[in-house]
Amino acid sequence: MVKKMNGGGQLAALLSGERFLVTYLLRGDEEQARAMASDICFEQTVEFPEDLVPAGLIRDAIVGQIESLEAVGPSDAAELGLGAAGRGPRPGLHRATISFAVETAQADIVQLLNVVYGNISIKPNIRVERLDLPESLLANFPGPRFGRTGLRELLGVPTRPLTSTALKPMGLSPAEIADQAYRFALGGIDIIKDDHGILDQAFCPFEERVGRCAEAVARANRETGLRSVYMANVTGRMDRIMSSARRAKDLGAGALLICPALTGFDAVRLIAEDAAIGLPIMAHPSFGGVLATSKDSGIAHAALYGTLMRLCGADASVYPNFGGRFSFTKEECVGIARATGEPMGALKSAFPAPGGGMTPERTAEMLEVYGKDFILLVGAGLHRNSPDLAANARQLLGMLQTM
């Protein structure tokens, strides 16, 4: 989106005229919603009383601009998970689209998030629904290094959904975890990942676990001829993330797991941009629920688990699937999957990875909802049928191949 700007001297020379759009859902009647939208324009940019903002480019370009404001009808609210179809939305819901100068966000995901939802995250009844970024801004973000196509090529899986599982439960030794990894790889699971809660505890040290698991999966691949990867969890202190990622690669890990809401979104970007690491990244939603689960505040599921995870460089985004042990609706999950693949400049598509209490028995249902471009993430569900994890994995793969 481009707006013509006049005057302003030095400031004018620094502004391109391009703006990005953020769509917010605002809880309140029309008058309240308009007041909230106006407040967002100032609070998220100049953070200065409107009557003190000088005329000219600061007011006309730096301050956010309301592009549209409309009431949300019953059908839209139901689709957003904010009100049941036929019963109408909860009272007073409006959608405001506000534009911001691209220069206010720089080329930095930290500052972008600061503009999109910084101070107003402390205020009630404001929820980020969608980001629309011009190509000039998107060009500054790495996006997924592999994306859907690259990850399929890496794993040698051209068409079917990818499969993944987590090594569980916490408390197992590195040798026991590695044995699980070997058996899952022997059964053909594509991505065998650390559980997000296992990092560097005394009972399962990072160095030993990663080395053992990487070797176990490599051994299984030699026996099967497949290309399964072990995914090491590198979530942790900021001063250790890069060294952990590099060490995981040195030890033979084929991919990395990180929890952006715990480490910060820019930690994903840092790893994704490092060509010396060059491994696929899966983003895990731990600690991120507080951003998405409120109906009146936070960031919409699609924007958080789809747009933002992809923007910072995740090749796959894990989120709780509908019908599992979490509260996400089918509409919310479909929205996430759509956001991982919709056009975003030159950024590659990411894989949606719905999980959270999934079982092999739900495979057909998930294929119907997501098609074939998703990662079927089954954790404890791969332990239930029998103690033979390789057989359980083969059974899951067999189900996919017959559908």
Disulfide bonds with the S-S distance in Angstrom:
none
